[in-house]
Amino acid sequence: MRNETVSDHGNIPVAQIVEAIKSIRHGYVQIIVQDGKVVQIDRTEKIRVAKQEGKGGGG
């Protein structure tokens, strides 16, 4: 396994990756690499819905 820094690869869109991470509260960022190059950044955000107490007919 090689240790490489961002400066080794000029094609890594660091600003876009960081923005994708900063823009979500809960979820994940997936970086798709093809032939050693970043070709896609997927961002999936999960929205947590607060549970309301006393609703829903607990019987």
C-alpha positions as CSV (number, residue, x, y, z in Angstrom):
1,M,0.0,0.0,0.0
2,R,1.4,3.4,-1.0
3,N,0.9,6.6,1.0
4,E,0.2,9.4,-1.4
5,T,-0.6,13.0,-0.7
6,V,-3.1,15.2,-2.6
7,S,-0.2,17.0,-4.3
8,D,0.8,13.8,-6.0
9,H,-2.5,13.9,-8.0
10,G,-3.5,17.2,-9.5
11,N,-6.8,15.7,-10.7
12,I,-8.4,15.3,-7.3
13,P,-11.2,17.8,-6.9
14,V,-10.5,18.5,-3.2
15,A,-12.7,21.5,-3.0
16,Q,-15.7,19.7,-4.3
17,I,-15.1,16.7,-2.0
18,V,-14.8,19.0,1.0
19,E,-18.0,20.9,0.0
20,A,-19.9,17.7,-0.3
21,I,-18.8,16.7,3.2
22,K,-19.6,20.1,4.7
23,S,-23.1,20.3,3.1
24,I,-24.6,17.3,4.9
25,R,-25.4,16.6,8.6
26,H,-26.1,12.9,8.4
27,G,-25.2,10.7,5.5
28,Y,-22.2,9.8,3.4
29,V,-20.0,11.0,0.5
30,Q,-18.9,8.4,-2.0
31,I,-16.0,9.1,-4.3
32,I,-16.0,7.0,-7.6
33,V,-12.5,6.5,-9.1
34,Q,-11.9,5.1,-12.6
35,D,-8.4,4.5,-13.9
36,G,-6.9,6.3,-10.9
37,K,-9.0,9.5,-11.5
38,V,-12.0,10.8,-9.6
39,V,-14.9,10.6,-12.0
40,Q,-17.9,11.1,-9.7
41,I,-18.8,12.3,-6.2
42,D,-22.1,11.0,-4.8
43,R,-23.7,12.6,-1.7
44,T,-26.5,10.9,0.2
45,E,-28.1,12.7,3.0
46,K,-30.3,11.1,5.7
47,I,-32.9,13.1,7.3
48,R,-33.6,12.1,10.9
49,V,-37.3,12.6,11.9
50,A,-37.9,13.2,15.5
51,K,-40.2,10.8,17.2
52,Q,-43.4,12.4,18.6
53,E,-44.5,11.2,22.0
54,G,-48.1,10.6,22.9
55,K,-49.2,10.2,19.2
56,G,-50.1,7.1,17.3
57,G,-52.6,5.3,19.5
58,G,-50.5,3.2,21.8
59,G,-53.7,1.6,23.0
